[in-house]
């Protein structure tokens, strides 16, 4: 105790862990488990991207770069943000990061201080909380009520306090894949204006969308939105660790100064590979999207044939399957399903208190695993274990 706060940090219990990880770690030790728990595309990156990485390394691009990232990549990202997200950002407003997660962490670091409150979606991606807790921020969970999983503005108004400084939004969302209509995003942005909040917009699934488009809050409020993007899901490059954030100047410079001390710069050959992905990757994005869409429809039909209710996602690659008929909590159910049937699913509780009667399955798993795993899940739900 005499060493003060360092004792606090020595205790892992003071930091959150992931309920998806728990299942993943057990599944990894089993042979033959059907893995539907993790959101990881079962596709390899495009061959041209792999070639570009090797070529860049052989051509001598193996050094520190500017902490912003190389200019040609940031210029290509500005083009992408203009054409896909319909937001105008200059290369000085775009920072290359080692993945979406560090981009989110950077956004928290750059805009919030100890004791500030940040509104976080429930259900939502569990890993927001690691950074939030480590920075001594106060998460305030706002509900995304089923069946649509859109935010309820009147509840947000009740939750906001003078200490609230930011709201995290994630559309298409993990775990529900929901995309609210324009009016809801407009109301959210209005809410952020009224209470002078940063909008930290997690858009890592921006190109995995089955409907028309997602409205980025940055289209409506570029001056208060930090958009976080990733190559992980769009280009099936989860293990490469490449992402980027877009935010208004001069706050982009603030984030850059923090990034300098965190990772100096992102791996140089990787940045060239990212540039190739942006330039040549469209056909691959379309093909993978068609696979996810087919798997979504296949999974919904399969569950429907067993009369199991399921929300139809408009984006991302997850399904929330209702397990209320078992009367079990989602973690107990997921552990039992894994032990007895060797099917790994993510417990809804991993995403917050609102989804303890769901499990999440990933459509990024192979079609074969998906069909086999879902059939077992459906049969178990018909005759609870
Ligand atoms: N945000 C959401 C909602 C996610 O689901 C994930 C990954 O699962 C991330 C961010 C982080 O992705 P990455 O760090 O691989 O870019």
Boltz pocket constraint, residues with backbone or C-beta under 6 A from the ligand:
constraints:
  - pocket:
      binder: B
      contacts: [[A, 39], [A, 98], [A, 99], [A, 100], [A, 101], [A, 102], [A, 125], [A, 170], [A, 172], [A, 173], [A, 174], [A, 202], [A, 204], [A, 229], [A, 230], [A, 231], [A, 232], [A, 238], [A, 242], [A, 243]]
      max_distance: 6.0
